[in-house]
Amino acid sequence: MSDSVTVHLSERDLRLVRNALRTYVNAFGHNEAEVVTEVRGLLDRLPETVSQVTADR
């Protein structure tokens, strides 16, 4: 990964992003295999909760 971007999310925003990405994977996974693989990788990198991020610091 060459470039990184920092995004500040509230707990609610993080839940929304994770749910939206999961919904995308479930709805379109069979048509866009390459994109689904990238989205799953992103989901793996996202923390489950904001408190996980602050605890890791």
C-alpha positions as CSV (number, residue, x, y, z in Angstrom):
1,M,0.0,0.0,0.0
2,S,1.7,3.2,-1.1
3,D,-0.7,5.9,0.2
4,S,-2.6,6.0,3.5
5,V,-5.5,8.2,4.6
6,T,-6.6,8.8,8.1
7,V,-10.3,8.9,8.7
8,H,-11.8,9.7,12.0
9,L,-15.1,7.8,12.7
10,S,-17.4,7.8,15.6
11,E,-18.5,4.4,16.9
12,R,-21.8,4.8,15.0
13,D,-20.0,5.8,11.8
14,L,-17.7,2.8,12.1
15,R,-20.6,0.4,12.5
16,L,-22.3,2.0,9.5
17,V,-19.2,1.6,7.3
18,R,-18.7,-2.1,8.4
19,N,-22.4,-2.9,7.8
20,A,-22.4,-1.2,4.4
21,L,-19.3,-3.1,3.3
22,R,-20.7,-6.4,4.6
23,T,-24.0,-5.7,2.8
24,Y,-22.1,-5.0,-0.4
25,V,-20.1,-8.2,-0.2
26,N,-23.3,-10.3,0.5
27,A,-25.3,-8.6,-2.3
28,F,-22.8,-8.4,-5.1
29,G,-20.1,-10.9,-4.1
30,H,-21.0,-13.3,-6.9
31,N,-20.6,-10.7,-9.7
32,E,-17.5,-8.8,-8.7
33,A,-15.0,-11.3,-7.3
34,E,-12.0,-9.0,-7.4
35,V,-13.8,-6.1,-5.7
36,V,-15.2,-8.4,-3.1
37,T,-11.7,-9.7,-2.3
38,E,-10.5,-6.1,-1.8
39,V,-13.5,-5.2,0.3
40,R,-13.0,-8.2,2.5
41,G,-9.4,-7.1,3.0
42,L,-10.6,-3.7,4.0
43,L,-13.0,-5.2,6.5
44,D,-10.2,-7.3,8.0
45,R,-8.2,-4.1,8.6
46,L,-11.1,-2.1,10.1
47,P,-11.4,-2.4,13.9
48,E,-14.6,-3.8,15.2
49,T,-15.0,-0.8,17.6
50,V,-13.5,2.6,18.1
51,S,-12.4,1.4,21.6
52,Q,-10.2,-1.2,20.0
53,V,-8.2,1.6,18.2
54,T,-7.7,3.6,21.4
55,A,-6.8,0.5,23.4
56,D,-4.1,-0.3,20.8
57,R,-2.4,3.1,21.1
